[in-house]
Amino acid sequence: MLKNERLLKIVKLVDESNIITVNTLVKKLGVSTMTIRRDLEELSKNGQIIRIHGGAESAKSKLSKKELTYVQKKSINVFEKKEVAQLVASMINEDETVYIGPGTTNEFIAMYCKQKNIRVVTNSLPVFNSFRELHDYEICLVGGVLRERSGAFIGGITLDSLKHLRTSKAFVSVNGINEDSLMNASPEEGNTQRIALQNADRKFVVADHSKFNHSDFFSFWNLKDVDAVITDSALDVEVKKEYENEVAIIQP
């Protein structure tokens, strides 16, 4: 297969799959990993694909990308989100103070908490409500300006409050994990996540498998600077291998 023919084939495969790994392209095209990586770099420079960690994403998918509404997010990957939430709940110890950030996955954590006593710090109104309905824990809701799209409190008041709160663990959600970046759609929301991570003894990312190899508008933390990513059982084996070179992956 000539190079130009191969490049066209790669673009076609990426567009059809939306996201594809280097290993998949190697198998489909019968060439070396090095060749595929060089091809992807060239196609990325030409704007024909988007280079991501361990593979490529269709450039077409980025043209209409916008943040989903809270209602839309809540209905996606519910089983997987509950898998992740159950894992998170099992990692919280009796009498601990933990930060649980905004995110529809994090709203399920309260369902699986069996501890008699913990303190929960959050700037998410939905997370606050989920714990208030199911437990009599001490819940510290950090206020500010309510961001309707996610139910998170943001802004100067939120930042100033979070700066003074120390937790043993922080569990933060993301809209995307791409190479070494943790990303979301809102710089203001990302800044609250950053402070919560800075003030936590241990730092965890909460993300179902669909968040891997995805980008968003704002990068707020480096993947290598967290203790682990907590995800569900549906994460692609090849994607897991790629990311395990940089961070621990916790699954059911």
N, C-alpha and C positions, 0 to 999 in steps of 0.2 A: 504494500500500500504506500503510495507516494505521500510525502509530508502534507501537502495541501489537502489531499483527500482525507488524511487522518485528522487534520485540524477541523475540517467541516464535520466529520463524523463525531468528534468530541463535542462540538457545540450542539449538535443535534441531540446527542445522548444527555448532555447537561440540561438542555431545555425540556426534554421529555421527562426527566426525573426531578427537575427543580434543584435537587442537591444530589451529588454523586461523589463517591470516594475515589481516591487514586487507585486503590486495589481493584475496584470494580472496573475501572477503565482499562487497567492492565489486562484483566481477564478477557474483557470484551474485544480488545484490539490486538492482543497478542504481542505487545511490545514491553520493553523494560520499564520499571518504575521511574528511572532517571529520565527516560524519553517522555513519559507522561508529564512528569513535573516540569520539564523544559517547555513542553507544549502548553501547559496551563499558564505558565508565567508569560509566555508570548501572547496567548489569547487574552489574558488579564490586562496586559499593557495596551492591547488594542480595544479594550472595552467590550469584548465579545462574551466574556464570562466574568464571574467574580471569584477570585481566589479565596478559599477559606481553609481552615485548618484541616489537613488530610484530604482535601478534594476541591470541589468547585461548586458554585451555586449559579443558577441561571441569572443573567443580567436582566432578563425580562421581569423576573419576580420583584426586582427592586423598583421598577418604574411606577408601580401603583401602591407601594407599601405604605401603610399608615397604621397607627396604633389602633388595635381593636378596642371596642367599648368594654366596660366592666361586665356587662351582661353577656357579650359575645365570648369573652375570655372564660367566664365561669362555666360555660357549657362545653368547652373543649377538653378532651383527654381527662375526663372526670375519674375514670378508674385508675389511670396512671397517677393523677394528682393525689388520690387517696392512698395509693401505695407509698408515695413519697411522704405524705403527712404522717402516716403511721410510723415510718422510720424515724422521722424527726421527733415525734412524741416519745419514742423509746430511748432517745438520746438525752432526754431531759431528766436530771436527777432531783430527788426530793430536796426541797428547801433552796433550790437554785433560783437565781435571777437571770432571766433570759430575754433577749430582744427578739421579737418576731415581727419582721417587716411586712409591708403591704404585699399582696399577691393572692390570687384565688387559691393556689395550693396551700398557702399558709392558713387560710380560713378553715381548712379541714383538720388542722392539728388538734384543736380543742376536742374533737370527737374521740381521739385516741389517747388522751392524757389520763392516766390512772393515778398519778401522784396525789397525795393528800394536800401537799402544800408547795406551791411555787409562786414566784413573783414574775409577772409578764409585763414587759415594757413594749409598747407598740405605738406607732403613729398612724396606724390603719384603723379606721372606724369599723369596717367589716370584721377584722380580726378581733378587735375589742368586743364587738357584739357577740361573736361566736363563743368567746370564753365566758362572757357575762351570762349567757343563756345556759351554759352547761356546768359551770363551776363557781365556787365562791373564793377563788384565788384573789390575791392582791393584784390588781391590774392597773398599771400606770399608763394612761392614755396621754400621749404627748400631742398637744393641740397646735393650732396654727391656721393657715389658710387651707380649706378643704379642696382637694383636687378631685372634682366629680368623676372624672374618667376612671380613676383607680380607687377612690375612697380613702386616699392618703392625705394626711396633713403635711403641708410643706411651708417653706418660707422662713423668715428670720426668727420668728418665735419658736418654731419647731427646732431649728438648728441650735439656737441658744439653749434650749432645754436639754436636747440630747447631749450636748457637750459636757453636761454635768452628771450624766448617768453612766455608771459602770455596770457591765453585765459579765457573767461567766461565759455565756455563749451568745452568739448572734446568728440568726437564721435569716438570710436575705434572699429574696426572689430576684430573678432576672428575666428580661425579654429575650436576651440572646447571650450565648457564649461563643466567641469567635477568636480562635488562636489564644492569645493570653489576655483577652479583654472580657470583662463582665459589663453588660450593656443594658440600658433601658431607654425609654422614649423621652423621659423628662429630666433635664439637668437638675431641676430643683429636687425632684424625688431621688435622683442619683446622689445628690449631695447629702441627703439625710441618711441614705444607706452607707455612705462612706464614713460618716461620723460614728454611726452605730458599730461598724466594723472596727474602726480605730479604738473604740472604747470597750471592746470585748476581748476576753482572754483567749477564746477560741472562736474561729470564724468559719461559717458554713454557708455554702450556696445551695439553695433549694430550687431544683429545676427538673421538670419532666424532660423526656428524651427529645422532644421537638425543639428545645431551646439550644441544643448543640449545633454548632456550625451555622448559627444565625447571627446577624448583626442588628443593631438598632442605632438610634441617633446619638446616644451619649454613653461614653465609656467611663465608668466610675471607679473601677478597681482592677487590680492585676490578678489574674487567675492563680498565679504561683504564690500569692500572698494569702491564700485561704487554706484552712486545714483539710477540707474535702468538699466535693460536690455530692449532694444527696439526690439521687435520681431513681427512676423506675426500672422495671425489669425489661422494658422494650427497647432500651438503648442498643443501637447497632454495635455488634461485636468489634468491627473494624474502627468505628468512631471511638469506642471505649479504649481500644489499644492506643490510638493516637493520643488521646488526652491523658491517659495514665502515665505518660512520660513526664507530665507536668504537675499533676495533682492526683490525690487519692479519689477514687470513685466509690461511693457507697450505694449498694443496691439491695433489694430484698433477697 
